[in-house]
Every structure is written in C-alpha cells, then in structure tokens.
C-alpha cells in the first residue's frame, strides 16, 4: 500500500477522539508506549487470521466475549480468571455441540476505551467531559478527573500487559485442562435442566479423551493448553498508532496491542480516519454493522479494508436488534455474497437490544438476545451462508444486569448486583446458557427461539 502509512489517518476526519490540553505530555506518553515491548506477536496474529479463514468456511467457530469496557481497578487475578473461565467453559460446550474447533477471543487486555454519543454530559447541573474509558479519563463525575490525561494510556498499556501475562500463566499452568471440566463452577445451575445438559457434555468429552489417550493418539499437552487471543475496539487512534510497527521477516505493519481489532458502529465511515488506519495493518479487523449500514456501504467497507480479498482478514459483526434482523440482514448477506467477498459472519446480539427499566436503568432481555441469534442463524441458512461466530458482552461474575435466563431475573433483581458502569453484561449462568442453546441450535437439535 504505497498510499498508506501509520499516520495517514491524520489526514482524514477522526471521530471519537480525546482532546488533550498538554500536547507535550501526550507526545511523551506515546513515545513511551512506542518504546515498550509489544503485547502480542505477529506470529500469533497470523495464526488467528488462518483460524478465522477456516471459520469463514464453517471449519471453526469464533467465540468473542468480555466486558463492555475494562476498568483498570478490575485488573485482579480473580476477575481475570473468572472471565477466562467462562469463555473456556463456553468454548467447551460449543466444541461438543458444533463438532468443530472454537476460536477463543477475549474482549480483554486492552478494552479500555469507550465511544460516546456526546463529548460532554450534565451532572448535578454542571457540564463536564464525558467518560471515554479508563484509557482517557476517570469515571468519577469530577471536572478535573474527567479531563483527558495522557498518562492513562501508559497505565492502560501496563495493565493490558499484566492481564495478558496472567492469562498466559493460567493457560500454561493447566487452567484449561480438559481432563477436569467438572471442576468448573456450576452452583448457579444446581437442579436446573442446564446442569444436566452441561454434565452430559462433560461426560461425553471425558469419554472421548479417555478413548484417544488409550489409543495413544493424543498427548496430554494438547488437553491442558488452549489458544487464547485478545481483541478490543480500535477507538483511540494515537494509542493504536503507537503500537503499530514492522516485524523482521514479515511484510507490512502490525498493531501489536491486540491480536484482533474492531471498528465500531460510530466510526466505520468509509472516508474516516478509523477505516484509513485499519486498512493498512495486518491484523484481522472486525466491523460492527447495524441497521444504518446499507448493503452497498458494507461491500465498499469490506473492499476498502481488504482490497486483495485475503481470507481471514475481515469479520463482519452484525448487530441489528432482535426485531430488525429479518428486515436488514438478508439484503446485507446477499450483497456480500454476490460480491464474492471473503468474510467471517459474526452475530453481536447484545448492542441492538438495550432497553431501559421503569427507573431508567439500562438492561438487556435474555430472550431478545436469543431471538436475535435465532433470526440471524435462520437468515444465513436461507442464504446458504455460514454464521462463523458470536460476539458477546459478558462477565464471569454473578452480576444482575440482564433480565431473564434460567434464573428468571426480573427488573426487581437488578439492584442485587448491578456493577457495570457501561452496558449490561450477561452473567456467568446466562453466558453458559447461551452457549448451551447455541450449540444445540447450530448442532441441529432444535431452535433457539
């Protein structure tokens, strides 16, 4: 790409960017980040691209999930382990139900920035800067602490490194050992159909492991370690540019702050700075596609970001809302299919289904999430295309942020443990329930909705 460079985005209109008063401090922070070792390697990025290429053909399935936005104070061993645990447990269910490998991608170790609909908000009669994530400013409604602070980028980078280091240590230490999936927490499911269904999965996997080990066809090391990748929304462009570099013996540039980045619904303008920046890096790139994206625009986006039509490069993450899928998704699928563009189709059933309770609190309906998944699966079946993944906002904690699910959470239950400072997340039991239902549906055992 002779017309692209890591800073060519600066010549395009850039939305959702923080405005820093101290430019000298900003330059110093970015220079510090440029001097740090990368968080991920180019080899890992290329391995993910190869796996996503297989997902586009129905040979693998993408499970992408984690917090809406990470907080630096939540970089603790317990919270990191709980998120990793639920994603591993969900992947186990999906592997069994779909009979294919699962690509595990966490919304973690870098998901510190947050888009906003307005640059300011009014609190207690006072206008202050909007919270843009711990990468930029503080959540506390204080005028001084809401000012964008360049030092926060260094903090976010360091905490991303701590998170990744602990994830790798857990995996290397046997945290994902498939010999003992029954040890993973099932307290929330005691006495429910989901408990029996999960234990059936566990039993079948253990029988398969025992059979293969008895034949000597599989080594222990293949059963206690897994691949795990990280991702975040590539929102803050100076921060992303500071992590972008060339790598010996490989062509092109890599954003080595994560294995996969995505462009959000608010920043996917074809002539905008985000598309300009991400068209030039080698990472897999996701693009959030909602009802406002016309089919021809999606085709142009895929072409702009992947001009050589390389497999495994583009993940289209559709997020229409349960009641909008039938209207908007089929023409989108047809346009991409007819243009013969290689993409991984991924469903985000979360972002189009936010509702407000009577008290004004944001929540999501578990039933609406399942309805969007079901409608999306049907649309791909009718078009002859493949749903290659799912993108979820979730946590391994026992929060009460989304209503519904096996535990029957209602609006009255939200006060019990409503922890999110951003969007509501599926809790531990709701996340595992989604995996069980999705595995059953895609495995041919019945409809989700």
C-alpha positions in Angstrom: 0.0 0.0 0.0 2.1 2.9 -1.3 -0.6 5.4 -0.3 -0.8 4.3 3.4 1.4 4.9 6.4 0.7 4.5 10.1 -0.1 8.3 10.3 -2.0 8.7 7.1 -5.3 8.6 9.2 -4.4 12.1 10.4 -5.4 13.5 7.0 -9.0 12.1 7.4 -11.9 13.2 9.7 -11.4 11.4 13.0 -14.4 11.0 15.4 -14.5 9.8 19.0 -11.0 11.2 19.7 -9.9 12.7 23.1 -8.7 16.3 23.1 -5.6 16.7 25.2 -4.6 20.2 26.5 -1.0 19.2 27.2 0.4 18.1 23.8 3.9 17.7 25.2 2.7 15.2 27.7 0.7 13.4 25.0 3.8 13.1 22.8 5.9 11.9 25.7 3.3 9.2 26.6 3.0 8.0 23.1 6.8 7.8 22.8 6.9 5.8 26.0 4.4 3.3 24.6 6.4 3.0 21.3 9.4 2.0 23.4 7.6 -0.8 25.2 7.8 -4.4 24.0 4.7 -5.4 22.1 1.8 -7.1 23.8 1.3 -9.8 21.2 3.4 -11.2 18.4 3.0 -11.1 14.6 3.1 -14.9 14.5 0.1 -15.0 16.9 -1.8 -12.5 14.7 -1.1 -14.6 11.6 -2.3 -17.7 13.4 -5.6 -16.1 14.2 -6.0 -15.0 10.6 -5.6 -18.6 9.5 -8.1 -19.8 12.0 -10.6 -17.1 11.0 -10.2 -18.1 7.4 -11.3 -21.6 8.5 -14.3 -20.1 10.4 -15.5 -18.4 7.2 -15.7 -21.9 5.6 -17.5 -23.5 8.6 -14.5 -25.3 9.8 -14.1 -23.3 13.1 -16.3 -21.1 15.2 -15.4 -17.7 16.7 -16.4 -17.1 20.3 -15.6 -13.4 21.2 -16.6 -12.1 24.6 -15.8 -10.0 27.6 -16.6 -6.7 29.3 -18.2 -3.8 27.6 -15.2 -1.7 28.8 -12.5 -2.8 31.2 -11.6 -0.8 34.3 -8.0 -0.6 35.5 -9.1 -1.3 39.1 -10.6 -4.6 37.9 -7.2 -5.9 36.8 -7.2 -8.5 39.5 -6.4 -12.2 39.5 -9.9 -13.2 40.5 -11.7 -11.2 37.8 -9.3 -12.1 35.0 -9.6 -15.8 35.9 -13.4 -15.6 36.1 -13.6 -14.1 32.6 -11.2 -16.7 31.2 -13.0 -19.5 32.9 -16.4 -18.7 31.4 -15.0 -18.3 27.9 -13.2 -21.6 28.2 -16.3 -23.3 29.6 -18.5 -21.8 26.8 -16.0 -23.0 24.2 -16.1 -26.5 25.6 -19.8 -26.6 25.1 -19.6 -25.2 21.6 -16.9 -27.6 20.6 -19.1 -30.5 21.7 -22.3 -29.2 20.1 -20.8 -27.9 16.8 -18.2 -30.7 16.4 -15.6 -28.2 15.3 -12.7 -26.2 17.0 -13.6 -22.9 18.6 -11.5 -19.7 18.3 -11.4 -18.0 21.7 -11.1 -14.2 21.5 -11.5 -12.1 24.7 -12.7 -8.6 24.8 -9.9 -8.0 27.4 -6.3 -6.9 27.9 -7.0 -3.6 26.1 -10.7 -2.8 26.0 -10.2 0.4 27.9 -11.7 3.0 25.5 -15.4 3.8 25.1 -17.3 5.7 22.4 -19.8 8.3 23.4 -22.7 9.9 21.7 -21.8 13.3 23.1 -18.4 14.8 24.2 -20.0 16.4 27.3 -22.7 15.4 29.8 -24.5 17.3 32.5 -24.2 16.1 36.1 -25.7 17.9 39.1 -26.4 20.9 36.8 -22.8 21.1 35.7 -21.4 20.3 32.2 -18.3 18.1 32.2 -16.4 16.0 29.7 -18.0 12.6 29.0 -16.3 9.5 30.3 -14.4 7.9 27.4 -13.0 4.9 29.3 -10.0 4.4 31.6 -7.7 4.9 28.7 -8.7 8.6 28.6 -10.2 9.8 31.8 -11.8 8.9 35.1 -15.4 7.6 35.6 -15.9 9.8 38.7 -18.1 12.8 37.9 -15.4 15.3 38.8 -14.5 18.1 36.3 -10.7 17.8 36.9 -10.7 14.0 36.7 -12.7 14.0 33.6 -10.0 15.9 31.7 -8.2 13.6 29.2 -4.9 12.5 30.8 -2.1 11.1 28.5 -0.6 9.2 31.5 -3.7 7.0 31.4 -2.6 5.4 28.1 0.6 4.2 29.8 -1.5 2.8 32.7 -3.8 1.0 30.3 -0.9 -0.5 28.4 0.8 -1.7 31.5 -2.5 -3.3 32.8 -3.1 -4.9 29.5 0.4 -6.5 29.8 -0.4 -7.6 33.3 -3.7 -9.2 32.1 -2.1 -10.9 29.2 0.8 -12.2 31.4 -1.7 -13.7 33.9 -3.8 -15.3 31.1 -0.8 -16.9 29.6 0.4 -18.1 33.0 -3.0 -19.6 33.8 -3.2 -21.5 30.4 0.5 -22.7 30.7 -0.3 -23.9 34.2 -3.2 -26.1 33.2 -6.1 -23.9 33.9 -7.8 -25.1 30.8 -7.2 -28.8 31.5 -9.9 -30.7 29.7 -9.4 -33.7 32.0 -11.3 -31.9 34.7 -14.1 -29.7 33.2 -16.4 -30.9 36.0 -14.4 -28.7 38.5 -15.7 -25.5 36.8 -18.3 -23.8 38.9 -21.9 -25.0 38.4 -23.5 -23.6 41.6 -25.9 -21.4 39.7 -27.3 -24.4 37.8 -28.0 -26.9 40.6 -31.3 -28.5 40.0 -31.9 -26.9 36.6 -32.0 -28.6 33.1 -28.8 -26.6 32.2 -26.9 -28.5 34.9 -27.9 -31.9 33.5 -27.1 -30.8 29.9 -23.7 -29.4 30.8 -22.8 -32.6 32.8 -23.8 -34.6 29.7 -21.3 -32.6 27.7 -18.6 -33.1 30.3 -19.2 -36.9 30.3 -19.1 -37.2 26.6 -15.8 -35.2 26.4 -14.2 -37.2 29.1 -15.2 -40.4 27.3 -13.6 -39.1 24.1 -10.4 -38.1 25.9 -10.1 -41.5 27.6 -10.6 -43.3 24.2 -8.0 -41.2 22.4 -5.4 -41.4 25.2 -6.0 -45.2 25.3 -5.1 -45.4 21.6 -2.0 -43.2 22.2 -3.3 -40.8 19.5 -3.3 -37.7 21.7 -0.8 -36.2 24.1 -1.5 -34.7 27.5 -0.1 -31.4 26.4 -2.9 -31.0 23.8 -5.5 -31.3 26.5 -4.3 -28.9 29.2 -3.4 -25.9 26.9 -5.5 -23.8 24.5 -5.0 -20.9 22.2 -6.5 -17.7 23.5 -6.5 -14.4 21.6 -7.3 -10.8 22.7 -9.2 -8.0 21.0 -10.5 -4.5 21.6 -12.3 -1.7 19.7 -9.6 0.3 18.0 -11.0 3.6 19.0 -8.2 5.8 20.2 -6.0 6.2 17.1 -2.9 7.8 18.5 -2.7 4.9 21.0 -3.1 2.3 18.2 -0.6 4.0 16.0 2.0 4.0 18.9 1.7 0.2 19.0 2.0 -0.3 15.2 5.3 -1.5 13.8 7.0 -3.6 11.2 8.4 -7.0 12.2 11.5 -8.7 10.9 11.0 -11.3 8.1 7.3 -10.3 7.7 5.7 -7.9 5.3 3.6 -5.0 6.3 2.6 -3.3 9.6 1.1 -5.0 12.7 -0.9 -3.3 15.5 0.7 -5.4 18.3 -1.6 -4.1 21.1 -4.0 -7.0 20.3 -4.5 -9.9 18.0 -7.7 -8.5 16.6 -9.2 -5.0 16.5 -12.6 -3.9 15.5 -14.2 -0.7 14.1 -17.4 0.4 15.8 -20.8 1.4 14.5 -19.9 5.1 15.2 -16.5 5.1 13.5 -16.9 3.0 10.3 -17.2 5.9 7.9 -15.5 4.8 4.6 -13.6 8.1 4.3 -13.0 8.4 8.0 -9.7 8.1 10.0 -10.5 4.7 11.5 -11.1 2.9 8.2 -8.0 4.6 6.8 -5.8 3.4 9.7 -7.0 -0.2 9.9 -6.9 -0.8 6.2 -3.1 -0.7 6.5 -2.4 -3.2 9.3 -2.1 -6.9 9.0 -4.4 -7.8 12.0 -7.8 -9.3 11.5 -10.3 -6.4 11.6 -13.9 -6.6 12.8 -16.5 -4.1 11.6 -19.7 -3.6 13.6 -22.7 -3.4 11.2 -26.1 -2.1 12.3 -29.3 -1.0 10.7 -27.9 2.3 9.4 -25.3 0.5 7.2 -26.7 0.0 3.7 -25.6 -3.2 1.9 -23.6 -1.3 -0.7 -21.8 0.5 2.1 -20.8 -2.8 3.7 -19.5 -4.1 0.4 -17.4 -0.9 0.0 -16.1 -1.2 3.6 -15.0 -4.8 3.0 -13.3 -3.9 -0.2 -11.5 -0.8 1.3 -10.3 -2.8 4.3 -9.4 -5.9 2.3 -8.6 -4.9 -1.3 -6.8 -8.2 -2.0 -9.7 -10.3 -0.7 -7.4 -12.1 1.7 -9.2 -14.9 3.7 -9.4 -14.4 7.5 -8.9 -10.6 7.3 -12.5 -9.3 7.8 -15.1 -10.2 10.4 -18.5 -8.6 9.8 -20.2 -8.3 13.3 -23.9 -7.7 12.7 -25.9 -6.0 15.5 -29.4 -5.2 14.3 -31.6 -5.9 17.2 -34.0 -8.8 17.5 -36.9 -7.1 15.7 -34.8 -5.7 12.9 -32.8 -8.7 11.7 -35.4 -10.0 9.2 -35.5 -6.6 7.6 -31.8 -5.7 7.4 -29.7 -8.8 7.4 -30.9 -10.7 4.3 -30.1 -7.9 1.8 -26.7 -7.4 3.6 -25.8 -11.1 3.3 -26.9 -11.1 -0.4 -24.7 -8.1 -1.2 -21.6 -9.5 0.4 -22.2 -13.0 -1.1 -22.8 -11.6 -4.6 -19.7 -9.5 -4.4 -17.8 -12.7 -3.6 -16.1 -11.1 -0.6 -14.4 -13.5 1.9 -15.7 -12.5 5.4 -16.5 -14.2 8.7 -20.1 -13.5 9.6 -20.4 -12.9 13.4 -23.5 -12.0 15.4 -23.5 -9.5 18.2 -26.9 -10.0 19.8 -26.2 -7.5 22.6 -25.9 -4.0 21.3 -29.2 -3.8 19.4 -31.2 -5.0 22.4 -30.5 -2.5 25.1 -33.7 -1.4 26.9 -34.5 0.8 29.9 -36.4 -0.2 33.0 -39.1 1.9 34.6 -36.5 3.5 36.8 -34.4 4.4 33.8 -31.7 1.8 34.3 -30.2 0.1 31.2 -30.6 -3.6 30.8 -31.0 -6.3 28.2 -33.5 -9.1 27.8 -32.1 -12.6 27.6 -35.0 -13.6 25.4 -34.2 -10.7 22.9 -30.6 -11.8 22.8 -31.7 -15.4 21.9 -34.2 -14.0 19.4 -31.5 -12.1 17.5 -29.3 -15.2 17.5 -32.1 -17.3 16.2 -33.1 -14.8 13.5 -29.5 -14.4 12.4 -29.0 -18.2 12.1 -32.2 -18.5 10.0 -31.1 -15.7 7.7 -27.8 -17.4 7.0 -29.4 -20.8 6.5 -31.8 -19.3 3.9 -29.0 -17.5 2.1 -26.7 -20.6 2.1 -24.0 -18.7 4.1 -22.3 -19.6 7.3 -22.6 -17.9 10.7 -19.0 -18.1 11.8 -19.1 -16.6 15.2 -20.8 -14.8 18.1 -19.8 -11.6 19.9 -21.0 -11.2 23.5 -20.6 -8.8 26.4 -20.3 -11.0 29.4 -18.6 -11.5 32.7 -17.7 -14.5 34.8 -19.2 -12.8 37.9 -22.6 -13.3 39.4 -23.9 -9.9 38.4 -27.6 -9.0 37.8 -27.6 -6.7 34.8 -29.6 -8.6 32.1 -33.1 -9.8 32.8 -34.3 -13.4 32.1 -32.4 -16.6 31.7 -32.6 -19.9 33.7 -32.6 -18.0 37.0 -35.5 -15.8 35.9 -34.0 -12.4 36.7 -36.5 -9.6 36.7 -36.2 -5.8 36.9 -36.6 -6.1 40.6 -33.5 -8.3 40.8 -31.2 -5.8 39.1 -30.4 -3.9 42.3 -28.9 -7.0 43.8 -25.6 -6.8 41.9 -25.7 -4.2 39.1 -21.9 -3.5 38.7 -21.4 -2.3 35.2 -20.6 1.4 34.6 -21.2 0.9 30.9 -23.5 -1.5 29.2 -25.2 -4.5 30.9 -23.5 -7.9 30.6 -24.6 -11.5 30.7 -23.6 -13.1 34.0 -21.9 -16.4 34.5 -25.0 -18.6 34.2 -26.6 -16.6 31.4 -23.4 -16.9 29.4 -23.2 -20.6 29.7 -26.9 -20.9 28.9 -26.3 -19.0 25.7 -23.5 -21.4 24.8 -25.7 -24.5 25.5 -28.6 -23.1 23.4 -26.4 -22.0 20.6 -24.6 -25.4 20.5 -28.0 -27.2 20.4 -29.3 -24.9 17.6 -26.2 -24.9 15.4 -25.7 -28.6 16.1 -29.1 -29.3 14.6 -31.0 -30.2 17.8 -33.6 -27.5 17.7 -34.3 -23.8 17.5 -33.0 -21.2 20.0 -36.3 -19.3 19.7 
